[in-house]
Amino acid sequence: MAKTRKKNIKTKKKVQRRSSLNSHTIQNIIELLNSRPEMGFSLRQIVKDVRIKSQTDKDKLKYIMIALADEGKILLKGKKYQSILLQEEQQNARTATVDFVNPKFAFLIVDTPAGEEVEDIRVLLPNMNRALNGDKVEFTTFYNRQRKRDEAKITKIIKREKDEFVGQLQISERFAFVVASDRKMFYDLFIPIEKIGDAQNGDKVIAKITQWKQNDKSPIGRITKVLGKAGDNETEIHSIMFEFGLPFEFPKEVDAEANAIPDEIPEDEIKNRKDFRDRTTFTIDPVTAKDFDDALSIRKMKNGHYEIGVHIADVSHYVTPGSLLEEEAFKRATSVYLVDRTVPMLPEKLSNGLCSLNPHVDRLAFAAIFEMDETGKVYKQSFGRTVIHSDRRFSYEEAQERIESKEGDFQEEINTLNDIAHKLRDARFRNGAISFESIELKFDLDENGKPTGLTPKIRKDAHKMIEEFMLLANKRVAESIFRKKQDSKPVTMVYRVHGDPDPDKLAQFATFAKRFGYDLDLTEKKIAFSLNNLTEEVEGKPEQNIIEQQAIRTMAKAIYTTNPEGHYGLGFAHYTHFTSPIRRYPDVMVHRLLQHYLDKGKSADENEFEERCKHSSAREKVAADAERASIKYKQVEFMSEFLGEEMEGTVSGLTDWGMFIELKDTRCEGLVRYSSMTHDQFIFDSDAMIVTGQKYKETYQLGDEVKVIVKDTNIEKRSIDFDIV
């Protein structure tokens, strides 16, 4: 054994002296073995895959491989060579969902039992086994000695998230390919010429993967649908809808089931409800709204208190378990609000008709009724099905006029409600609610859907008034059900939960705010007060939006669950969604559960409702991503009219390759690449969160005010490029 080792050492020294196989080639060999750690490679395979052409190098390769095995960098098994990565592999395969980060690696979101938390695991591209973003996969883990961390290797694709992708077709003489619009799809789809159909070069198309063999660098596919010319409004919006799996229309049988519902409300149904048709009732919604989920009723009582009703469309009366409407509503789980259209959860017959609390017609509702005084104190409350007759449909602007001028029809009722809403809001903040809000954008569109104007939406008292009464109803419904017990534990309910912020993220945010001169008190009982104080301090200042955005990112994501936990952002011990069943499936579940318990029913199946909550949370995220994509597309389209113009902005993000700049007037965000800043070499320090020029020491930080020139816009990538002035 000692003789063999001495011989190998001599061989290694000879190879090092004579071989032209450089360290780069040796590294390629190791990476080849690591790409298939379970597989043994022969010398012939290595020569072919690493492309060693010189006969001298081929002859010397064997000695190189022996030397690498001797150093423990690879394994020698018989006449084949293998990666060392599997030496530490845990053989019990687990399942996960792929979340691609960039073309080089992804994270695996590991499937775990309820209540158990496991960190996401990194998987590098060579170990992806052709998995794509969102795929459900089986994997094993190993310890990567080179990188000194646990990594994963995907062993099996259990289920593809999707096999069709939208993108732009590019045709050459012998073949074509589709560049996917999905930012997490990092492969172009190779399309044989005979599979492109009627599609033309530059068209936006849908392509389906038909084949992807082990050695194919890219998936092979065919064109299944031509959406139209890239850049056209309908083409781009349909592209976004397909990218996020949004339906283009309702199945015919679902529409038929909706249309078969009678328009008239049977008298027997009215008799079984509390009749509020004689109460002053109105709705307040955006001027463009077509569906009205909620209405407020108000009546002065003999004791000086007010009876205030929060009446919500009774969708559960029309959408019943086992129906096609129910199946489709659950599948969609939410309406999606793109810039120029709505993808509704319910067919128009319901969403804009029977379930919409339109003025001057009788409508079925599910209500939370409160006896309150002018301070917002609740003396009595009740929940149940009602029938209402709305007297007036207000836009937010019309309601705001009544608040500001104290004139106009129903101004007294609106101002009474507004005064009480102020008291409710003040009490909420005293009890720990946080006031950070993200800024919404309003687009003015012409008849072709092209943006002609872009302004941030301003929330006034009319918006906040409606919000406070919706929050009150949601909170009180959740608390009421939580107090109901079966076998000494709360009955099953659908809650809207918002967890406590991560202490590390809060500390990072405090450091970030400190750069702008703001101090945060992170003492547990002072956090909410400190954040709200910060909101007041930054209002109207250049750094307002960037600080509020960073604060929102510090917070946890709200989800639906049956676990009776609290809502940190609102400062509520228990909270649910009861007030928007036309556009949110969880609200339909809450209506059903509430009525079930009002009828003295036993606790519902927790597992069934928890699975429905998970589905609803997932669909909510898809909807938010699609809405952001449509906003970004319209921003890019809008900014394409301002190429070459100088504008003011704020540094809103820093990366290794460039700075993101948010424009002051329009809130459009674009990128300044360091490579375009040719007067110096700029380096990003991720720990200090600062960009510094190496020669002139010019620095940029988050929140810095800058002037930029609009350099380029790319609708396909939904991106805007700026140059620093």
N, C-alpha and C positions, 0 to 999 in steps of 0.2 A: 504493500500500500504506500509505504514511504517512497519507494523507487518510482512508483507511478506519479506521485505528487511532485517529486523532483523533476521528472520528465516533463510534466505539464508546465512547471515554472519555467524550464528552459525553453519549451515550445512557445510559451507566452512571450518571453523576451525576444525570441527570434521574430515572432510575428510583429511585435511592436517596432522592431528595427526595419523590417523589410516591407510590411504590408502598406498598400496605398489606401486601404479601407480606413477612412477617417472617422472621427468621433461622431460626426453627424450621421454617417451610415450605420454605425453601431447603435446609435439611439433609435434610428428608424427600425432596426431589427427588434429591439426591445419593445418598441411601441406596437409592432406587428404582433408579437407574442401576447402583449397585454390586451390587444383588441379582441382576442379569442382565448382567454386564460384557461378555458377547459380543454383546449385542443392542442395536440402535439404536431409540430411542424417538421417536415423533413428538410434536409439541406436544399434539395431541388425546389421545394415550395418557397423557401426563404430567398433563394437566388432569383426566382421568378417575381415574387411579390415586391422585393426591395429593389429589383432591377439592377442586379450586379452583372455587368456585361463582360468585363475583363476576365480572360481565362485564368490569369495569374491570381486575381482576387477570388475567383471561384475555388481555386485549389487551396487557397489559404483560409477560406471561410471556416473550414472544419476546425482549424486550430484556434481561430478567434472564438468560436462557439464553445470550445472546451475551456478556454481561458475564462469566458464569462460565467460558465457553470461553476468553475473552480472558485470564482469570486463570490458566488452566491447570488448573482444577478439574474440568472435563469436556471431552469431545471433541465437535466439531461436524463431522459427516460428511454433506455435502449438506444435506438438510432434517431430518436426524435427529441425536439427541444420544445420546452413549454415555459409559460410565464410562471413567476413565483407568486402571483397575486392570489391564487386560490389556496395557498398554504394556510392563510388565516380565515378562509371563508366559513361563514356560518351556514350549514347545509339546510337548515329549515327555511324553506322559501316562504315569503310573505307577499301580500298584495298591496298595491298602492296606485295612485293616480299621478301621471306625469305632468309636471309643470315646467315647461321650457323657460329658461332665463335668457339665453342667447344661443348662437349657433354652436357653441362649444360645450355647453353643459345644461343640465336640467336638475330640478329637485324632484324627489319622489315624496308625495304626501301619503304617508303610510296609513293604511286602514287599521283602526284600533277599536277595541270595545268601548262602549259608552263610558265616559268619565276618565278614560285613560289617555294620557298625552304622550306622544313620541315626537322627537325632533325630526324635521324633514331631512332626507339623506341625499347627498349630492351623487349624481351619476354623469360621467363624462361621455362625450359623443361616441367613442369607440365601443362603449359598453351599453349603448342604447338599444341595440338589436332591432333597429328600424322603427322603434316606437315614436309616436308623434304626441304633440301636446294634447292633454286630456285623456289619453288612452289609459284604460285599466290594465295593469301589468302584474306579472309575478316577478319577484326579484330575490337575489341573495346579496349578502354584504361581505366585504373583506376589508382588511386593513392595508391601505396603500402606504408602503414603507417610504416610498420616494416623497410623497406629500404629507406623510405623518398624520393621516386621518382615515376615518371610516368612509368607504365609498360603496356604491351599489353596482350590480350588474343585472340588467334585465334579462331574464331567462325565457319569458313567454309573454306574448301579447294576448290578454284574455279577451278584451273587447276594444275595438277602435271607437274613439269618440266620434269620428266622422271619416268618411272616405271620399267626400266631395269637397272641393275647394273653389272659391271664386278668385279670379285673378285676371291679369291682362295677357292676351295671347300674342306671342312674338313668333313670326314665321320666317324660316330660312328656306333654302332650296330643297333640302332633303328631309328636314324635320321641323318640328315646332316645339315650343315649350310654353308653359303657363307660369308666370310669376305671381304667386299667391298674394292676395291682399292681407291675409291673416298675418299679423306681426309675429306670431309664434309658430309660423310654418316656415322652416328654414331650408326647404328643398323646393327646387323648381320641378314641375311635373313635365316629364318628357312625353310629347304627343306625336305619334307617327302621322305623317302627312295624310294618310288615308282615313285618319280618325278625327280630323278637324271639322268635317261636315261643311256647313255654309259659313263658318266663322271667317272673318277677315283679320288681317294683321292689325293689331292695336285694339281689337274688340275686348270688352269685358265679358268673360265667359265663366261657365261652371264646368269644371273638369273632374272626372271620377277616376280614382286610382283603380286600375284593372290588374296590375301585376307589379310586384316588387321582390325580385329574387335576391338571394343572399349577397351576390357580388355586384348587383346593380347599384351605382352611385345615387341614382335618383329614381323615384317611382315612375312607372309608365302608366299613361292614362288615355282617356278619350274625352272629347267635348260632349257634354250632355245638354247644354242650353247656352244660347247666346243672349246676353242681357242687353247689349247695345254698345254704342260707341263710348269709350272711356271719356269722362268729363261731363257727359250729359247728366242732368239732375236725376231723372228716373233711373238711369243706369247705375249711378253711384249709390242712390238710396236703396235700390233693390240689391246691390252688391253688399251693402252693410247688413240688410235684413237677412240675406242668405248666409253671410259670414257668421252671424250670431244665431243662426237657426230660428229666425222669426218667421212665422207663417205668413204667406201672402194673402190668404183668404180662409174663410171657414169651410169645412167640408159641407157639401150640399145637404147631407142628412141632418147636420147640426142646425143649419139655417132653417131647414124645414120644420124641425122640432120647435124652434123658437117662434116661427111664423104661425104655427098652429095654436099658440096660446091665445085665448080670447082677450080682447082689449078691455072688456067690461069687467068690473070687480063684482062678484056675486054678493048679494045682500047678506047671505049667511056668513060670508067671510067678514064683512063689516061688523056684524053683530058680535063676533068673537073677539073684537079688538076695542081698545080704548079710542073713542072718537074725539079727535082734536081738530076737526074741520072748522069749528067755530073760533079757534084761537088765531091770533095774529101770527102769521107764519111767512117766512121768506127765505130765499137762498141768496148767498153771496159767493160769486165764483169769478174766474178770469173772463174777460169779455169774449174770448174765443171758445169758451167751454161749450160742449154740446151735451155732456152728461152731468147730472147734478146728484151727487151722492148724499149730501147732507142739507138739512134745513133747520132753522131755529124758530121756535115759537116762544112767545112771551106774554104773560098775563099778570097784571097787578092783583094781589090777593087782598082780602079784607083785613088781614092782620098787618098789612104794610109790606109783607115779603113779596117776592116774585116767583111765579112758577115759570121755569125756563126748561123748554124741551129741546133736546138734541135728537132730531129725527133723522134716521139713516135708512137709505133705500133697503127694502126687505127683499134682497136678492134670493135668500134661502127659501122664500115662498115659491119662487119660480124655478130655481135651479135645485133639483131634488136628487138625493142619492140614487145611483143606478141609471140616471138619465144620460143621454148623449151630451147634453149641455154641461152636466156635472163633469163628465169625463174630459171634455175639451177645456173647461175652466181650470180643472186641476192640472192638466198638461201645460197650459200656458202660464198659470199661476199669477200672472200680473199683466196689466196693460203696459205697453212700452211707448214712451213719448219721444219720437224722433222730431227733428226740427220742423219738418213740414207735414207730418202726419202722425196719427196714432195707430198702433197695432193693438186693438182692444182685446180684453179677456173674454168679453161676452159679445154675441151678435148684436147688430144695431137695433133690432126689435126690442131687446132688453136694455142695452146700455144707453141708448138715446130715447127710448120709448117707455115701456112699462115700468122699468126700474128707475128711471130718471125722475127726480122730484120737480117736474115741470110746473110752471105756474098755471093756475085756473083749472086744474084737473085734480080729481081725487087720486091719491096714491097710497100704496101700502108701505108702511115704514116699521122699523124696529127702533124704539126710543129709549133714551135715558132721560128721566124727568127729575128735575131738582127744585126743591123749595129753598130759595136763597134770599139773603138780604143784600143791601147795597155794598157791603164789605166783602162779599164773595163767600160768606160762611154758609155751608150747606146744613139745613135742618132736617130735611127728609129727602129720600131718593127712592126711585122705583124704576124698574126696567120691564119692558114688554112691547108687544106688537100694537101698532097704532094705525089709524087711517088719518091722513092729513089732506089739506087743500091749500097749497101755497098761494099767497096773495100777490107776491111780487118776486120777480127775478132781478136781483141787483148784480151789476158788475162790481169789482173791487173799487173801481174809480168812482162809481155812483155812490157807493156806501161811504167812501172817503169824503165826498162832497158834503154829505149829511153831517159827518163828524166835524168837519172844519167850519162849515157855514151855519150849522144848527138850523138848517132850513130844508124843506122838501118833504115828500111823503115818507112816513114812518121814521122821521128823524128822531123823534122822542124815544122810540123803542131801540133804535140803533145806538143812540148815545147812552142809554141806560145800560145796554149790553156792553158797550165799549168801556164804560166806567167800571163795571164789575170785572171785565177782562183785565184791566190794569191792576186791580187788586189781586186777582188770581196770579198774574205774572209776577208781581212784586213778591208775593208769598212764596212762589216757586223758587225764585232766586235766593230768597232768604234761607230756604231749606236745602240749598246745595245744587240747584240746576246750573248748567253752564250755558253761556249765551253765544258761543262761537257759531257762526253760520257761514256756509259757502255762498259765494256770489253767483247768481244765475244770470244767464245772458238772454237777451231778447233780440231776435232777428226780424228785420223787416224784409219780406220776400216779395218779389214781383210775380206776375202770373206764370212765369216759367220756373219759379222756385229759386231764382237767383237772389242772393242777399244784397239789399240796397242800403241797409243800415244795421248797426250792431251796438246795443247799449246794455249796460248792466241793469237788471231789474231792481227796483227799490221797494222794499217792504215797508208799508205804512201801517197805521193803526187798524185799518179795515182787515188787512191780512192777519195781523197779530190777534185781533179779536176772535176771528173764526178759529184760529189755531188754539187759543186758550180753551174754548169750549169743547173742541175736539179732544184736547189733552185731558180735560176734566172727565169727559165721558169714558175715554179709553182707560184712564187710571181707575175710576170708580167701578167699572165693570170687572177689571182684573182683581181689584181688592175684594169685591163681593164674592166672586167665585173662589178666590183663595181661602176665604173664611169658611167655605163649605167643606166638611170633612166626611171621610168614609174610612172606617177602620183606623181612626185617629190620624189620618194623613189627608192633605188636601186632595180634592178630586182632580181629575185630568183636565187641563186647560191649555190653550195656546197662548203663550206669552211672547212679548217683544222684549228681548233681553239685551242690555248693553253693559258689558263687563267693565271693571275698574281698569284704568290705564296702567300699562307696564311701568314700574318705578324707574327702570333704566331709560325708557323713552322719555319719561317726564324730566329726568335729570338732563338728558341731552337737549330737550326743548328749552329748559331753563337756561342752559349755557348759550343756546342760540339766541334767546330773547335778551340775554345779558349784553350781547354784542351791540344791541340797539339802545342799550341803556335802561332796560326794564328788568326789575327784580321780581322773582317769583318765590313765594313761600310754599315749600313742598311738604309742610306739616300736614298730616292726613286730614285734619279738620279745617285746614285753611286753603287747600288746593283750589276748590271751586270758587271761593271768594277771591283768591289771588288771580285766577284766570279771568274772571268777570271784570276785575279791576283793570287787568291788562287790555281787555276788549274796549273799555271806555277810553283808556289812555291812547290807544293806537288809532281810534276812529278819526278818519279824515286825513291821516298821515300817509306818506308815500309807501311806507312799509306795512300798511294795514293788511292788505290781502295776503302778502307772503307770510306774515306772522300768523294770521288766522288759518291759512292753509296748512302750515306746519303744525299748528295746535290740533287741527282736525286729524292729521295723520298720526298724531301721538295717541289718539283715542282708539279704543277697541272698535271692531265692527259690530253693529247691531245685528242680531239674528232672531229667527223664530225658533222656539223650543217649548217643550212641556215642563221644563225645569223652572220652578217658581222663584226665579232670581230677579234682581232689580234692574233698573235702568239708570246707569251712572250719570249720563248726560242730562237727563231730566230731573234727577234727584228723587225718583220714585222707587219705593220698595217693590211695587208690582205694577206692571204696565202691559197693555195688550193693544191690538189693532182691531177696533170695532167700527170705525167710521168711514171706511171706503170699500165696501164689498163689490161695487161695480168694477173696480180696477185691481183689487187684491184678493186672492183666494183665501189667505189666512183669516180675513175679516168674515168671510162666509163660514169658515169653520167655527169662529168665535160666536157668531149668531146662533148656529146650530147647538153648540154646547151650552150657551146661555139659556136657550129655550128648553133644552133637555133638562137642565137643573131646575129651572123654574117649574117644570112639570114633575119635579121630585124624582128624576131619573138617577140611576146609579152611576158611579164613576165610569167614564168612557175608557176604551182600550188605549192605554198610554203608548204602547209600541206603535200602533197604527198611526196615531196623531203625531208622534215624534218623527216618523218617516215622512209624513206629509209636510211637517215643518222643515225638515232638511231639504226636501225638494223645493219648497217655496223660497227658502233662503238662497238656494243655488240659482233659481230662475230670476230672483231679484238682482243678483250679481250680474247675470247675463244682460238683463234689461239695462242696468246702469252702464255697463260697458258699451252696449249698442248706442245708448243715448249720447255718451261721450264721443263715440266715433262719429255720429252724425253732426254733433256740434263742431268737432275738429274739422270735418270735411267742409262745413259751411264757413268756418273761420278762414281756412286756406283759400276757398273760393273768393271770399270777400277781400282778403289781403292781396290776391292776385291783381287787383285793380290799382295797387299802390306800389308797384315795383319801382325801385329807385328813390322812393321818398324817404325823408328823414323823420323819425318819430322818437318819442321819449318812452322809456321803459324802466323796469326794475329787474335786477338779477334774481330769478326765481328758482334756479337749480344749478348745481355744479356737478360735472362729471369729469372723467379722465380725458375726454375728447372735446369738450366744449361747455359753454355756459348757456342755460336757458334764460331767455328774456321775456318778461310779460309786459306787453304794451299798456300804458296807463289808461288810455281812453277806451279801448275795445276789449282788454283782457286777453287778447290773442297772444299765444306763446310760441316763440320760435327759438332757433338754435344759432349761436355764434360759435363756429368751430375755431379752435386754437390755430389750426393750420391756415386760416384766413387772416390771422393777426400776424402778418409777416414782419412787423418791425421788431419783434422779439420772440423768444421761445418761452411759452407759458407752461407752467407745471402746476398741477392740482394737488394740494395737500389735503387728503381726505380726513385726517385727524383734526387739523385746524380749520377745515372747511374754508380754504382760501386758495385763490389762484394768483401766482406770482410770476412776473416776467423776470427771466434770469439775468438780463443785461441792465434794464432800467429800473428794476424792482417795482414796477407798476403792479398794483394788487386789485383784485375783485373779490367781494364777498356777497353772500346772500343779502338782498335788500338794497344793494348799491344802486343808485340812479345812474342810468347811462342813456346815451343817444345812439340810435342804430339806423341803418339804412336797410330797407326791405330788399334783399338780394335775390331771392328765388322762392317760388312756391311749387309744391308737388302734390297734386290732388291724389295721385295713385298711392303715395306714401303718407298722405295727410300730414305733410310737414311744411314748415316755413323756415327759411334760412335768412339770417340777418348778418350784416357786417357792422362792427363797432365804428362809430364816426371818430 
